[in-house]
Amino acid sequence: MGAALQMTAFGLALLATLFLLLATCTDCWMVNVDDSLEVSRGTWVECVTNMQDGVRTCDQYDSILAEHPVKIVVTRTLLITADLLAGLALAVLMLGLDCIKFLKEEPRVKLQMCYGAGGILGIGSILGLVGSVWYAVDVYMERAMLMSHNIFLGVHYDFGWSCWLGMAGSTGCFMASVL
C-alpha cells in the first residue's frame, strides 16, 4: 500500500471521527426557523435563544437512563458506538501505517491491521449514518404529521448542523474504510 494512500486514509478517518464526536456532543440536531426565538434540540440538551436580546437558556435532559423519545435514545446509542469504533479503528490504523516503526519487520501483519481498521471504520460509519439519518427522518416525519393534520404551532423545525455533521462524519469514515 502506498504511503500517500495510507496518509490520505488516516487523515480522512481522523477528520471524520472528529466530525462524529462533535455531532454526538453538540445540541443543534433540530432547529426552528422562527424570528423571535431559536430552539435547538440535541441528544443531550435543548436550548432556547431569544433573538431580541441574545439570552440563551439550556435544559439538560434529566438522566441518560430516564425515559426519552426513541429518536434520542437510538441516535445516542448509535453515535456513541460509532465514535468508539472510529476511535479504535484510528488507533489500529495508526499502528498499521508503514511510516510507524511498530512491527516494522512484519509487513503482512501491518497490512492486516490496515484492513482490520478499514472494516471497523466501515461498521462505525454505517452505525453513525443510520443514527444520523434516523434522527433526520424522525424530524421530517414529525413535521409532516403536523402539516397533514393542519396543525401549525408557529415553529418550523429543520435539520441542524449537528445532524449534517454526523452524516458527513459517517460518510468520511466510510470513504476512509474503502481507502
C-alpha positions as CSV (number, residue, x, y, z in Angstrom):
1,M,0.0,0.0,0.0
2,G,1.4,3.4,-0.9
3,A,2.3,5.8,1.8
4,A,0.3,8.6,0.2
5,L,-2.8,6.4,0.2
6,Q,-2.3,5.4,3.8
7,M,-1.8,9.0,5.0
8,T,-4.9,10.1,3.0
9,A,-7.0,7.4,4.6
10,F,-5.6,8.2,8.0
11,G,-6.3,12.0,7.6
12,L,-9.8,11.4,6.3
13,A,-10.5,8.9,9.1
14,L,-9.2,11.4,11.7
15,L,-11.3,14.3,10.3
16,A,-14.4,12.1,10.0
17,T,-14.0,10.8,13.6
18,L,-13.8,14.4,14.8
19,F,-17.0,15.2,12.9
20,L,-18.7,12.3,14.5
21,L,-17.5,13.3,18.0
22,L,-18.7,16.8,17.5
23,A,-22.1,15.7,16.2
24,T,-22.5,13.4,19.2
25,C,-21.7,16.1,21.8
26,T,-23.5,19.2,20.3
27,D,-27.0,20.3,20.7
28,C,-28.0,21.5,17.2
29,W,-29.7,18.4,15.7
30,M,-33.0,20.1,15.2
31,V,-33.5,23.9,15.0
32,N,-36.5,26.1,14.4
33,V,-36.9,28.9,11.8
34,D,-38.8,31.4,13.9
35,D,-37.8,35.1,14.1
36,S,-38.2,35.7,17.8
37,L,-36.9,32.5,19.3
38,E,-34.3,30.0,18.2
39,V,-34.9,26.5,19.6
40,S,-32.2,23.9,19.1
41,R,-32.6,20.3,20.2
42,G,-29.9,17.7,20.5
43,T,-29.5,14.3,22.0
44,W,-28.3,15.7,25.4
45,V,-29.7,19.2,25.8
46,E,-32.4,21.6,24.5
47,C,-31.6,25.3,24.2
48,V,-33.7,28.3,23.6
49,T,-32.2,31.6,22.4
50,N,-34.1,34.9,22.4
51,M,-33.2,36.6,19.1
52,Q,-34.1,40.0,20.5
53,D,-31.6,40.2,23.3
54,G,-29.4,37.1,22.7
55,V,-30.2,35.4,26.1
56,R,-29.7,31.7,25.8
57,T,-31.0,29.1,28.3
58,C,-30.4,25.4,28.0
59,D,-32.1,22.5,29.8
60,Q,-30.2,19.2,30.0
61,Y,-32.2,16.1,29.9
62,D,-32.6,14.7,33.4
63,S,-30.7,11.4,33.0
64,I,-29.3,9.1,30.4
65,L,-31.4,6.3,31.9
66,A,-34.6,8.4,32.1
67,E,-37.4,7.8,29.6
68,H,-36.7,9.7,26.4
69,P,-38.2,9.6,22.9
70,V,-37.0,6.7,20.8
71,K,-35.2,9.0,18.3
72,I,-33.0,10.4,21.1
73,V,-32.1,7.0,22.6
74,V,-31.4,5.4,19.2
75,T,-29.3,8.3,18.0
76,R,-27.3,8.4,21.2
77,T,-26.6,4.7,21.2
78,L,-25.6,4.5,17.5
79,L,-23.4,7.6,17.6
80,I,-21.6,6.7,20.8
81,T,-21.0,3.2,19.3
82,A,-19.8,4.8,16.0
83,D,-17.5,7.1,18.0
84,L,-15.9,4.2,19.9
85,L,-15.4,2.1,16.8
86,A,-13.9,5.0,14.9
87,G,-11.5,5.7,17.7
88,L,-10.5,2.1,17.9
89,A,-10.0,2.0,14.1
90,L,-7.9,5.1,14.2
91,A,-5.6,3.5,16.8
92,V,-5.3,0.3,14.8
93,L,-4.8,2.2,11.5
94,M,-2.1,4.3,13.0
95,L,-0.2,1.3,14.2
96,G,-0.6,-0.3,10.7
97,L,0.9,2.6,8.8
98,D,4.2,2.0,7.0
99,C,5.7,5.1,8.5
100,I,5.2,3.9,12.1
101,K,8.1,1.7,13.4
102,F,5.7,-0.7,15.3
103,L,6.1,-4.2,13.8
104,K,8.4,-2.8,11.0
105,E,9.7,-6.3,10.2
106,E,6.1,-7.8,9.8
107,P,4.6,-6.1,6.7
108,R,1.8,-8.7,6.4
109,V,0.7,-8.0,10.0
110,K,0.7,-4.3,9.3
111,L,-1.3,-4.8,6.2
112,Q,-3.8,-6.9,8.1
113,M,-4.1,-4.2,10.7
114,C,-4.9,-1.7,7.9
115,Y,-7.6,-4.0,6.5
116,G,-9.0,-4.6,10.0
117,A,-9.1,-0.9,10.7
118,G,-10.9,-0.4,7.4
119,G,-13.5,-3.0,8.5
120,I,-14.0,-1.4,11.9
121,L,-14.4,2.1,10.3
122,G,-16.9,0.7,7.8
123,I,-19.1,-0.7,10.6
124,G,-18.8,2.5,12.6
125,S,-19.7,4.6,9.5
126,I,-22.8,2.5,9.0
127,L,-23.9,2.9,12.6
128,G,-23.2,6.7,12.5
129,L,-25.1,7.1,9.3
130,V,-28.1,5.1,10.5
131,G,-28.2,7.2,13.7
132,S,-28.0,10.5,11.9
133,V,-30.5,9.6,9.2
134,W,-32.8,8.0,11.8
135,Y,-33.0,11.3,13.7
136,A,-33.4,13.3,10.4
137,V,-36.2,11.1,9.2
138,D,-38.0,11.3,12.6
139,V,-37.8,15.1,12.5
140,Y,-39.2,15.1,9.0
141,M,-42.0,12.7,9.9
142,E,-42.9,14.8,12.9
143,R,-43.1,17.8,10.8
144,A,-45.1,16.0,8.0
145,M,-47.6,14.6,10.6
146,L,-48.3,18.1,11.9
147,M,-48.7,19.5,8.4
148,S,-51.0,16.7,7.3
149,H,-53.3,17.4,10.3
150,N,-53.2,21.2,9.5
151,I,-51.6,21.9,12.9
152,F,-49.3,24.9,12.8
153,L,-47.6,25.7,16.1
154,G,-45.7,28.7,14.8
155,V,-42.5,26.8,14.9
156,H,-40.9,25.1,11.9
157,Y,-38.1,22.7,12.6
158,D,-35.2,22.0,10.3
159,F,-32.2,19.7,10.5
160,G,-29.4,21.4,12.4
161,W,-25.7,21.4,11.7
162,S,-25.1,18.6,14.1
163,C,-27.2,16.3,12.1
164,W,-25.4,17.2,8.9
165,L,-22.0,16.9,10.7
166,G,-23.0,13.3,11.8
167,M,-23.8,12.4,8.2
168,A,-20.6,14.0,6.9
169,G,-18.5,12.2,9.5
170,S,-20.1,8.9,8.8
171,T,-19.6,9.3,5.1
172,G,-16.0,10.2,5.7
173,C,-15.4,7.2,7.8
174,F,-16.9,5.0,5.1
175,M,-14.7,6.6,2.4
176,A,-11.6,6.1,4.7
177,S,-12.6,2.4,5.2
178,V,-12.7,1.9,1.4
179,L,-9.3,3.6,1.0
